Amino acid sequence: MQADPKIGDDLFFFPDYRGVEGFRGDGPIWFVGLKRSGRSFPDSGDTLLYETLSELGLTNAHLTHLSKERGLVPAQGLTHSEARRMRPYFRQELTLCEPAVIIGFDQDVHQALKYLAATDDVDIRFLNQSGWLDGRNPDELRAEIASIIEEYDALY
């Protein structure tokens, strides 16, 4: 998968960090956000996420955003035009990696995934609390991811 200059100049792909493969991860479990803010990497939320994934043995989890462009996400989520521009890239990502479960960073991912993914072949879950994004609630984040993974392991 290659970046396309038509989608923007300031693109973000989760890097390898703390033993977690980030965007290059090819495991069946994905973690998906809407869009990367303008914050620099790694921030406290990134550090917590990567540490948690490493601790839980999810170093090959695929980390991605629905939009690869950096910037603020409006209150309504991704704009329709941005979602339309990003759809072919996200669908290509799905085809290449074939996830079994997608864990969204928040509820807004659900609406966008319905449009972008349009597939029933992937189990879509969500992290219920968002305090981890700024490094808060590490125990709740670990427990919630562990619970989703246990349920996934029990099914497969």
TORPA-4810 file (N, C-alpha, C, O; in nm, 3 decimals):
<nodes>
NODE_1_0.086_-0.118_0.000_0.000_0.000_0.000_0.090_0.123_0.000_0.182_0.133_0.081_M
NODE_2_0.063_0.215_-0.089_0.143_0.335_-0.097_0.057_0.458_-0.077_-0.061_0.460_-0.112_Q
NODE_3_0.118_0.561_-0.021_0.048_0.688_-0.003_0.021_0.751_-0.139_0.103_0.742_-0.230_A
NODE_4_-0.092_0.813_-0.150_-0.131_0.880_-0.273_-0.129_1.030_-0.246_-0.196_1.077_-0.154_D
NODE_5_-0.054_1.108_-0.324_-0.046_1.251_-0.298_-0.181_1.322_-0.304_-0.194_1.433_-0.252_P
NODE_6_-0.282_1.262_-0.366_-0.413_1.323_-0.374_-0.482_1.330_-0.238_-0.575_1.409_-0.220_K
NODE_7_-0.439_1.247_-0.141_-0.510_1.246_-0.013_-0.447_1.337_0.090_-0.496_1.343_0.203_I
NODE_8_-0.342_1.407_0.058_-0.288_1.504_0.152_-0.138_1.494_0.167_-0.077_1.394_0.131_G
NODE_9_-0.080_1.601_0.219_0.064_1.606_0.236_0.110_1.558_0.373_0.223_1.512_0.388_D
NODE_10_0.023_1.567_0.473_0.061_1.534_0.610_-0.008_1.404_0.650_-0.109_1.406_0.720_D
NODE_11_0.048_1.292_0.606_-0.011_1.162_0.634_0.049_1.102_0.760_0.161_1.136_0.798_L
NODE_12_-0.027_1.013_0.824_0.023_0.945_0.943_-0.007_0.797_0.934_-0.120_0.757_0.905_F
NODE_13_0.095_0.717_0.960_0.082_0.572_0.972_0.149_0.532_1.103_0.263_0.572_1.127_F
NODE_14_0.082_0.454_1.187_0.140_0.414_1.314_0.275_0.346_1.291_0.283_0.249_1.216_F
NODE_15_0.382_0.396_1.354_0.514_0.336_1.333_0.537_0.217_1.426_0.460_0.192_1.518_P
NODE_16_0.645_0.143_1.398_0.694_0.043_1.493_0.736_0.120_1.618_0.800_0.224_1.608_D
NODE_17_0.700_0.068_1.735_0.734_0.136_1.858_0.718_0.038_1.973_0.617_-0.031_1.983_Y
NODE_18_0.818_0.031_2.058_0.814_-0.055_2.177_0.779_-0.199_2.145_0.706_-0.264_2.220_R
NODE_19_0.830_-0.248_2.034_0.809_-0.388_1.997_0.677_-0.416_1.927_0.651_-0.530_1.889_G
NODE_20_0.592_-0.315_1.910_0.464_-0.331_1.841_0.483_-0.283_1.697_0.543_-0.178_1.673_V
NODE_21_0.432_-0.359_1.603_0.457_-0.332_1.461_0.380_-0.215_1.403_0.415_-0.165_1.296_E
NODE_22_0.275_-0.169_1.470_0.199_-0.054_1.422_0.126_-0.082_1.292_0.058_-0.184_1.279_G
NODE_23_0.139_0.008_1.195_0.070_-0.006_1.066_0.116_-0.131_0.992_0.039_-0.189_0.915_F
NODE_24_0.240_-0.173_1.015_0.291_-0.292_0.946_0.242_-0.422_1.008_0.265_-0.530_0.952_R
NODE_25_0.174_-0.415_1.123_0.122_-0.536_1.187_0.025_-0.608_1.096_-0.062_-0.546_1.035_G
NODE_26_0.040_-0.739_1.087_-0.044_-0.816_0.995_-0.128_-0.920_1.068_-0.174_-1.017_1.007_D
NODE_27_-0.149_-0.901_1.197_-0.230_-0.994_1.275_-0.378_-0.979_1.246_-0.420_-0.885_1.178_G
NODE_28_-0.459_-1.073_1.297_-0.603_-1.070_1.270_-0.679_-0.965_1.351_-0.799_-0.944_1.330_P
NODE_29_-0.610_-0.899_1.445_-0.675_-0.800_1.529_-0.627_-0.661_1.489_-0.507_-0.635_1.483_I
NODE_30_-0.721_-0.574_1.463_-0.692_-0.436_1.425_-0.742_-0.341_1.533_-0.841_-0.368_1.600_W
NODE_31_-0.671_-0.231_1.547_-0.715_-0.119_1.630_-0.726_0.000_1.537_-0.630_0.035_1.468_F
NODE_32_-0.843_0.063_1.535_-0.872_0.166_1.435_-0.928_0.292_1.502_-1.019_0.285_1.585_V
NODE_33_-0.871_0.405_1.465_-0.923_0.534_1.505_-0.978_0.606_1.384_-0.967_0.558_1.271_G
NODE_34_-1.036_0.722_1.407_-1.089_0.799_1.294_-0.978_0.869_1.217_-0.967_0.856_1.095_L
NODE_35_-0.895_0.944_1.291_-0.797_1.030_1.225_-0.695_1.074_1.329_-0.730_1.101_1.444_K
NODE_36_-0.571_1.082_1.289_-0.465_1.128_1.379_-0.472_1.280_1.394_-0.485_1.353_1.296_R
NODE_37_-0.463_1.324_1.518_-0.460_1.469_1.540_-0.323_1.522_1.499_-0.239_1.446_1.450_S
NODE_38_-0.302_1.647_1.517_-0.173_1.708_1.484_-0.066_1.685_1.589_0.048_1.729_1.573_G
NODE_39_-0.103_1.614_1.699_-0.005_1.589_1.805_0.113_1.509_1.752_0.101_1.432_1.656_R
NODE_40_0.227_1.529_1.817_0.345_1.453_1.776_0.337_1.312_1.834_0.270_1.288_1.935_S
NODE_41_0.406_1.222_1.771_0.412_1.082_1.815_0.545_1.059_1.884_0.647_1.107_1.834_F
NODE_42_0.549_0.990_1.995_0.439_0.933_2.070_0.390_1.029_2.177_0.469_1.097_2.242_P
NODE_43_0.260_1.033_2.196_0.204_1.108_2.309_0.171_1.006_2.418_0.197_0.887_2.400_D
NODE_44_0.114_1.050_2.527_0.089_0.959_2.640_-0.010_0.849_2.603_0.003_0.736_2.650_S
NODE_45_-0.109_0.880_2.520_-0.204_0.778_2.476_-0.138_0.673_2.388_-0.167_0.554_2.401_G
NODE_46_-0.050_0.717_2.298_0.023_0.622_2.213_0.108_0.528_2.297_0.108_0.407_2.277_D
NODE_47_0.180_0.587_2.391_0.268_0.507_2.477_0.187_0.403_2.553_0.226_0.286_2.559_T
NODE_48_0.074_0.444_2.611_-0.010_0.351_2.683_-0.064_0.242_2.592_-0.063_0.125_2.629_L
NODE_49_-0.111_0.278_2.474_-0.164_0.178_2.380_-0.057_0.077_2.343_-0.080_-0.044_2.349_L
NODE_50_0.060_0.123_2.304_0.166_0.033_2.263_0.212_-0.056_2.379_0.234_-0.176_2.360_Y
NODE_51_0.226_0.001_2.498_0.265_-0.080_2.614_0.160_-0.187_2.643_0.194_-0.301_2.672_E
NODE_52_0.033_-0.150_2.634_-0.075_-0.244_2.660_-0.074_-0.356_2.558_-0.088_-0.473_2.594_T
NODE_53_-0.059_-0.323_2.432_-0.057_-0.426_2.328_0.062_-0.519_2.348_0.049_-0.641_2.331_L
NODE_54_0.176_-0.464_2.382_0.293_-0.547_2.408_0.269_-0.641_2.526_0.299_-0.760_2.518_S
NODE_55_0.216_-0.588_2.635_0.187_-0.669_2.754_0.088_-0.781_2.724_0.099_-0.889_2.782_E
NODE_56_-0.007_-0.756_2.637_-0.109_-0.855_2.605_-0.069_-0.948_2.491_-0.149_-1.031_2.448_L
NODE_57_0.054_-0.935_2.442_0.101_-1.023_2.335_0.044_-0.990_2.198_0.037_-1.076_2.110_G
NODE_58_0.003_-0.866_2.180_-0.057_-0.824_2.052_0.040_-0.738_1.972_0.000_-0.636_1.915_L
NODE_59_0.166_-0.777_1.966_0.267_-0.697_1.898_0.247_-0.692_1.747_0.298_-0.603_1.680_T
NODE_60_0.171_-0.789_1.692_0.146_-0.787_1.547_0.008_-0.733_1.513_-0.038_-0.747_1.400_N
NODE_61_-0.060_-0.671_1.612_-0.189_-0.607_1.583_-0.167_-0.495_1.480_-0.066_-0.425_1.484_A
NODE_62_-0.262_-0.479_1.392_-0.255_-0.374_1.290_-0.317_-0.248_1.348_-0.432_-0.249_1.391_H
NODE_63_-0.242_-0.138_1.349_-0.290_-0.010_1.401_-0.308_0.086_1.285_-0.217_0.106_1.206_L
NODE_64_-0.425_0.144_1.277_-0.452_0.232_1.163_-0.560_0.334_1.199_-0.624_0.325_1.304_T
NODE_65_-0.577_0.428_1.111_-0.686_0.525_1.119_-0.767_0.514_0.990_-0.714_0.475_0.886_H
NODE_66_-0.893_0.549_0.998_-0.975_0.548_0.877_-0.927_0.654_0.780_-0.926_0.631_0.659_L
NODE_67_-0.888_0.769_0.832_-0.829_0.873_0.748_-0.681_0.877_0.778_-0.640_0.880_0.894_S
NODE_68_-0.602_0.878_0.676_-0.456_0.883_0.694_-0.406_1.027_0.707_-0.289_1.049_0.737_K
NODE_69_-0.495_1.124_0.682_-0.459_1.264_0.694_-0.462_1.308_0.839_-0.554_1.272_0.913_E
NODE_70_-0.363_1.384_0.880_-0.363_1.439_1.016_-0.459_1.558_1.022_-0.489_1.621_0.920_R
NODE_71_-0.507_1.586_1.142_-0.591_1.704_1.161_-0.700_1.678_1.262_-0.718_1.565_1.309_G
NODE_72_-0.771_1.780_1.295_-0.880_1.768_1.391_-0.999_1.696_1.329_-1.029_1.713_1.211_L
NODE_73_-1.065_1.615_1.411_-1.186_1.548_1.367_-1.303_1.635_1.410_-1.316_1.667_1.528_V
NODE_74_-1.389_1.675_1.317_-1.504_1.757_1.355_-1.596_1.679_1.448_-1.588_1.557_1.457_P
NODE_75_-1.684_1.749_1.517_-1.776_1.688_1.613_-1.859_1.577_1.550_-1.895_1.480_1.618_A
NODE_76_-1.891_1.589_1.423_-1.974_1.487_1.357_-1.893_1.370_1.305_-1.948_1.284_1.236_Q
NODE_77_-1.764_1.363_1.336_-1.678_1.255_1.284_-1.614_1.298_1.154_-1.598_1.417_1.128_G
NODE_78_-1.578_1.202_1.073_-1.520_1.237_0.943_-1.625_1.302_0.855_-1.742_1.263_0.857_L
NODE_79_-1.583_1.401_0.778_-1.676_1.459_0.682_-1.706_1.357_0.573_-1.627_1.265_0.551_T
NODE_80_-1.818_1.374_0.507_-1.855_1.281_0.401_-1.749_1.279_0.290_-1.715_1.173_0.239_H
NODE_81_-1.699_1.396_0.253_-1.601_1.401_0.144_-1.470_1.332_0.184_-1.408_1.265_0.102_S
NODE_82_-1.428_1.349_0.311_-1.306_1.282_0.354_-1.327_1.130_0.360_-1.240_1.053_0.318_E
NODE_83_-1.441_1.088_0.411_-1.471_0.944_0.415_-1.472_0.886_0.275_-1.420_0.777_0.252_A
NODE_84_-1.531_0.957_0.180_-1.536_0.911_0.041_-1.394_0.902_-0.018_-1.363_0.807_-0.090_R
NODE_85_-1.308_1.001_0.013_-1.170_0.997_-0.037_-1.091_0.881_0.024_-1.007_0.821_-0.044_R
NODE_86_-1.117_0.850_0.151_-1.040_0.749_0.223_-1.088_0.607_0.196_-1.013_0.511_0.216_M
NODE_87_-1.212_0.593_0.153_-1.271_0.459_0.138_-1.186_0.363_0.055_-1.165_0.251_0.101_R
NODE_88_-1.137_0.399_-0.063_-1.059_0.302_-0.140_-0.932_0.256_-0.068_-0.891_0.141_-0.081_P
NODE_89_-0.871_0.346_0.007_-0.747_0.311_0.077_-0.775_0.216_0.193_-0.700_0.120_0.215_Y
NODE_90_-0.881_0.243_0.267_-0.914_0.155_0.379_-0.959_0.019_0.328_-0.924_-0.083_0.388_F
NODE_91_-1.036_0.016_0.221_-1.080_-0.113_0.166_-0.961_-0.192_0.113_-0.959_-0.314_0.124_R
NODE_92_-0.862_-0.124_0.056_-0.741_-0.193_0.012_-0.668_-0.252_0.133_-0.617_-0.364_0.127_Q
NODE_93_-0.662_-0.177_0.239_-0.601_-0.223_0.364_-0.673_-0.349_0.414_-0.608_-0.445_0.454_E
NODE_94_-0.806_-0.349_0.412_-0.884_-0.466_0.453_-0.852_-0.587_0.367_-0.835_-0.698_0.418_L
NODE_95_-0.842_-0.565_0.238_-0.814_-0.675_0.145_-0.675_-0.734_0.169_-0.658_-0.856_0.165_T
NODE_96_-0.578_-0.648_0.193_-0.442_-0.695_0.213_-0.423_-0.770_0.344_-0.350_-0.869_0.349_L
NODE_97_-0.487_-0.725_0.450_-0.461_-0.780_0.584_-0.569_-0.874_0.635_-0.542_-0.955_0.724_C
NODE_98_-0.691_-0.867_0.582_-0.801_-0.954_0.619_-0.817_-0.970_0.770_-0.791_-1.079_0.823_E
NODE_99_-0.858_-0.866_0.841_-0.875_-0.876_0.986_-0.992_-0.966_1.023_-1.086_-0.982_0.946_P
NODE_100_-0.986_-1.025_1.142_-1.097_-1.102_1.196_-1.179_-1.016_1.291_-1.301_-1.033_1.301_A
NODE_101_-1.113_-0.924_1.360_-1.182_-0.835_1.453_-1.119_-0.696_1.445_-0.997_-0.683_1.441_V
NODE_102_-1.204_-0.595_1.442_-1.159_-0.456_1.445_-1.206_-0.397_1.576_-1.325_-0.402_1.609_I
NODE_103_-1.112_-0.339_1.650_-1.146_-0.273_1.775_-1.131_-0.123_1.752_-1.021_-0.072_1.734_I
NODE_104_-1.243_-0.054_1.752_-1.243_0.090_1.730_-1.204_0.165_1.855_-1.237_0.124_1.966_G
NODE_105_-1.133_0.275_1.836_-1.091_0.357_1.950_-1.208_0.426_2.018_-1.196_0.464_2.135_F
NODE_106_-1.320_0.442_1.948_-1.437_0.504_2.010_-1.560_0.473_1.925_-1.549_0.411_1.819_D
NODE_107_-1.676_0.517_1.971_-1.802_0.488_1.903_-1.813_0.552_1.764_-1.883_0.500_1.678_Q
NODE_108_-1.744_0.664_1.743_-1.752_0.730_1.611_-1.697_0.642_1.500_-1.734_0.657_1.384_D
NODE_109_-1.608_0.550_1.536_-1.550_0.459_1.436_-1.661_0.372_1.375_-1.655_0.339_1.257_V
NODE_110_-1.760_0.335_1.455_-1.867_0.247_1.409_-1.939_0.304_1.286_-1.954_0.235_1.186_H
NODE_111_-1.982_0.429_1.294_-2.052_0.489_1.181_-1.964_0.496_1.057_-2.008_0.467_0.946_Q
NODE_112_-1.841_0.536_1.078_-1.750_0.547_0.963_-1.719_0.410_0.904_-1.709_0.397_0.782_A
NODE_113_-1.703_0.308_0.989_-1.674_0.174_0.938_-1.789_0.119_0.855_-1.766_0.047_0.757_L
NODE_114_-1.911_0.151_0.891_-2.025_0.104_0.813_-2.014_0.152_0.668_-2.046_0.079_0.575_K
NODE_115_-1.967_0.275_0.652_-1.952_0.329_0.517_-1.824_0.280_0.450_-1.826_0.237_0.334_Y
NODE_116_-1.715_0.285_0.522_-1.585_0.254_0.462_-1.563_0.105_0.438_-1.508_0.066_0.335_L
NODE_117_-1.605_0.023_0.533_-1.577_-0.119_0.522_-1.689_-0.193_0.449_-1.663_-0.274_0.360_A
NODE_118_-1.812_-0.166_0.487_-1.928_-0.228_0.424_-1.910_-0.380_0.414_-1.927_-0.438_0.307_A
NODE_119_-1.874_-0.443_0.525_-1.854_-0.587_0.525_-1.911_-0.647_0.652_-1.906_-0.586_0.759_T
NODE_120_-1.966_-0.766_0.640_-2.014_-0.840_0.757_-1.914_-0.947_0.799_-1.937_-1.020_0.895_D
NODE_121_-1.804_-0.957_0.727_-1.705_-1.061_0.753_-1.614_-1.030_0.870_-1.536_-1.116_0.913_D
NODE_122_-1.621_-0.910_0.922_-1.531_-0.866_1.028_-1.612_-0.832_1.152_-1.710_-0.757_1.145_V
NODE_123_-1.571_-0.886_1.267_-1.633_-0.854_1.395_-1.581_-0.717_1.438_-1.460_-0.696_1.446_D
NODE_124_-1.671_-0.623_1.464_-1.631_-0.487_1.500_-1.667_-0.462_1.646_-1.783_-0.478_1.687_I
NODE_125_-1.567_-0.423_1.724_-1.585_-0.394_1.867_-1.536_-0.253_1.894_-1.474_-0.190_1.808_R
NODE_126_-1.563_-0.203_2.016_-1.525_-0.067_2.049_-1.471_-0.059_2.190_-1.517_-0.132_2.279_F
NODE_127_-1.376_0.027_2.210_-1.328_0.059_2.344_-1.426_0.160_2.401_-1.447_0.266_2.343_L
NODE_128_-1.485_0.128_2.514_-1.592_0.211_2.570_-1.543_0.339_2.636_-1.616_0.438_2.639_N
NODE_129_-1.425_0.339_2.688_-1.377_0.459_2.757_-1.268_0.525_2.673_-1.190_0.457_2.607_Q
NODE_130_-1.264_0.656_2.678_-1.167_0.726_2.595_-1.062_0.800_2.677_-0.978_0.868_2.619_S
NODE_131_-1.064_0.789_2.809_-0.966_0.857_2.892_-0.824_0.813_2.866_-0.730_0.885_2.898_G
NODE_132_-0.807_0.695_2.807_-0.673_0.645_2.779_-0.602_0.728_2.673_-0.479_0.728_2.666_W
NODE_133_-0.677_0.800_2.590_-0.615_0.877_2.483_-0.514_0.980_2.536_-0.419_1.015_2.466_L
NODE_134_-0.535_1.027_2.658_-0.438_1.119_2.716_-0.359_1.052_2.829_-0.302_1.120_2.914_D
NODE_135_-0.355_0.920_2.827_-0.274_0.846_2.923_-0.345_0.811_3.052_-0.284_0.751_3.140_G
NODE_136_-0.472_0.847_3.066_-0.547_0.815_3.188_-0.608_0.674_3.177_-0.619_0.618_3.068_R
NODE_137_-0.647_0.621_3.288_-0.719_0.494_3.296_-0.647_0.374_3.233_-0.709_0.299_3.158_N
NODE_138_-0.519_0.355_3.262_-0.447_0.244_3.200_-0.504_0.107_3.238_-0.507_0.016_3.155_P
NODE_139_-0.548_0.091_3.362_-0.601_-0.039_3.404_-0.731_-0.072_3.332_-0.753_-0.187_3.293_D
NODE_140_-0.816_0.028_3.312_-0.942_0.006_3.241_-0.915_-0.029_3.094_-0.982_-0.116_3.038_E
NODE_141_-0.818_0.038_3.034_-0.784_0.008_2.895_-0.737_-0.136_2.882_-0.784_-0.211_2.796_L
NODE_142_-0.643_-0.176_2.967_-0.591_-0.313_2.962_-0.703_-0.415_2.982_-0.712_-0.513_2.909_R
NODE_143_-0.788_-0.390_3.082_-0.897_-0.484_3.111_-0.994_-0.494_2.994_-1.039_-0.603_2.960_A
NODE_144_-1.026_-0.382_2.933_-1.122_-0.385_2.822_-1.065_-0.456_2.701_-1.134_-0.537_2.638_E
NODE_145_-0.940_-0.429_2.667_-0.878_-0.498_2.552_-0.865_-0.647_2.584_-0.895_-0.731_2.499_I
NODE_146_-0.822_-0.681_2.705_-0.808_-0.822_2.743_-0.942_-0.895_2.733_-0.947_-1.009_2.689_A
NODE_147_-1.050_-0.829_2.775_-1.183_-0.889_2.769_-1.225_-0.915_2.624_-1.279_-1.022_2.593_S
NODE_148_-1.202_-0.820_2.536_-1.236_-0.837_2.394_-1.155_-0.952_2.336_-1.208_-1.034_2.261_I
NODE_149_-1.027_-0.959_2.369_-0.940_-1.064_2.315_-0.982_-1.201_2.369_-0.983_-1.298_2.294_I
NODE_150_-1.017_-1.210_2.495_-1.065_-1.337_2.551_-1.188_-1.385_2.478_-1.199_-1.503_2.442_E
NODE_151_-1.282_-1.294_2.455_-1.404_-1.330_2.384_-1.371_-1.373_2.241_-1.426_-1.470_2.191_E
NODE_152_-1.281_-1.301_2.176_-1.240_-1.336_2.040_-1.175_-1.474_2.039_-1.208_-1.556_1.954_Y
NODE_153_-1.083_-1.500_2.132_-1.015_-1.629_2.139_-1.114_-1.743_2.163_-1.096_-1.852_2.109_D
NODE_154_-1.217_-1.719_2.244_-1.316_-1.821_2.273_-1.397_-1.856_2.148_-1.440_-1.970_2.131_A
NODE_155_-1.419_-1.758_2.062_-1.496_-1.782_1.940_-1.415_-1.850_1.831_-1.469_-1.924_1.749_L
NODE_156_-1.283_-1.825_1.831_-1.199_-1.879_1.723_-1.101_-1.974_1.782_-1.019_-2.031_1.710_Y
</nodes>
